[in-house]
Amino acid sequence: MRLKTAALCLALAACSSSRTPAVTAPVAAPPEPARPPVVVTVVVDQFAAWIAAERVPLLPDDGGFARLRREGTWFRQMRYMHAATDTAPGHSSLYTGQPPRETGILANEVPDARGARVSILRDEASRVVTFDGPTDGVGSSIARLRVPTLADALRERVPGAVIVSVSLKDRGAIFGAGRHPDAALWYDPGRDTFITSTTYANALPAWARSAGGTDAVRALRATPWTLLDAAWVRSHAATPDDQRGEGDLDAWGTTFPHDFAHARRPGGAMRASPRGDQAVLALAEAAVANARNAERPMLLALSLSSNDYVGHLFGPDSWEAWDQLRQLDASLGRFFTRLDALVGPRGWSLVLSGDHGIVSMPEVQTVAAARPWCASDAGRDPWERPCGALSRLDPDVIAQELQAAAVSAIGPGTWVRGVADPYVYLTPEAQALPPDRARRMIDAMIRRARQHEELERVVETTTVAAQCPEGEGVEALLCRSIPSESGAALFLQSRAGAFFDAGYTLGFGTSHGSPYLFDRAVPLFVRAPGTVEAGRVIDEPIAFTRFREMATRLLGM
Ligand SMILES: [Zn+2]
């Protein structure tokens, strides 16, 4: 794989040796560790580089991010090299160092045989495991991943290493866990408990019950979500608490206080509040306290997804998003203090990033204060955030349109199986058509999709180059998104500011998934006492591969 561009190569340790790096990587080869390291990897879901650059400096001195800035290095711009900037492609890329073209993890979801969207990690051969043991429910596994992960490399190198991964969603837990973790835990809002699957174990670890069982997560919802620091939120948010466009999840409401007792599905509401991250961090602390073996290295992979749910429902400009960041900062600060107590301040290191970014809600495009870059003469934003119209695309409406276009072109039949952002899938009947009819059908679908001005490119997956172009042009990013034998027919790439509705509250909120820097660039924080320079900020862009490189070195591999 080649990810080189002139700009990126400057900051990449992996660049060809003929170039002189403009930025010296702040990581020296770590000295032989006196005792096995505890390495914590954190993926803050939907943590855009633009959000971190603009908002992290506003956080208080006693929070988690201020500590990371004092004690570590902040790479302000780490870029993904693929176009479909979503959670499963992002997490799998971080933990393998490869883009979706190589990992096979092309999207969050795929349509099942009947066209209903299901998790890309759903595995009919695996079953959900709760604290009561295996259930009949279909579970999730890593079976679709085509390449090894960071955790897999650690397991091979140090068979007795302790590997624990925790998230609010399967796609946040499984890539960090790898194929042979000690525990891979994720939250199931329907069952209202953390779970695993039979792929990993037939029982959950005993240490996880007090923090991850139903009683524990219910206790986190005992009081409503209120603003941690109302003055701070009011002084920074550019929109009102009742901003039009915010999604009302199951009657949970769009203004503070958000009372979990009012939500029809309180588990789903908990995920979309700071309490979701608190549940994950409580389990993380329990893992370090109970699962660690002081004689062996430990990888603790955490995915904090409340930020993503909050962003989808209320948008990144909302009071909810500002408070979520403020509370995440406080929760991380407390978690770091607990790590100090458990393994000592020099006993743990941390790599923190995001899996993709975000763009404002369409309804915010009329709020000038939320788009200050649009007021300048240049009208250009370093993060490529648009000044024009923002809009939502409904994947099911597009699926119906493409089906109708196919019928017009080749006659009656069920030709489109479904659209799962950003891909269009065909039915087995459509895939079995003779070449000339298939051509007419596909051409008609492409013409119909191109009528949407929200779509910038409509790409037939079979036409991508055998060798992807280098650099960060859209063609190269698209190429690196699409695996061989993807199973999909078309890739629908939206314009900057248009996005596929995530469906949590259809017609409301916002989403991500584009190849532009507001979605494709994330921050990278690295804290490793004695190994990584403290108090340093690096502006030059680096590639997403740096996440795995850093974690690999900190694990002593
Ligand atoms: Zn998301």
Boltz pocket constraint, residues with backbone or C-beta under 6 A from the ligand:
constraints:
  - pocket:
      binder: B
      contacts: [[A, 46], [A, 87], [A, 308], [A, 309], [A, 312], [A, 512]]
      max_distance: 6.0
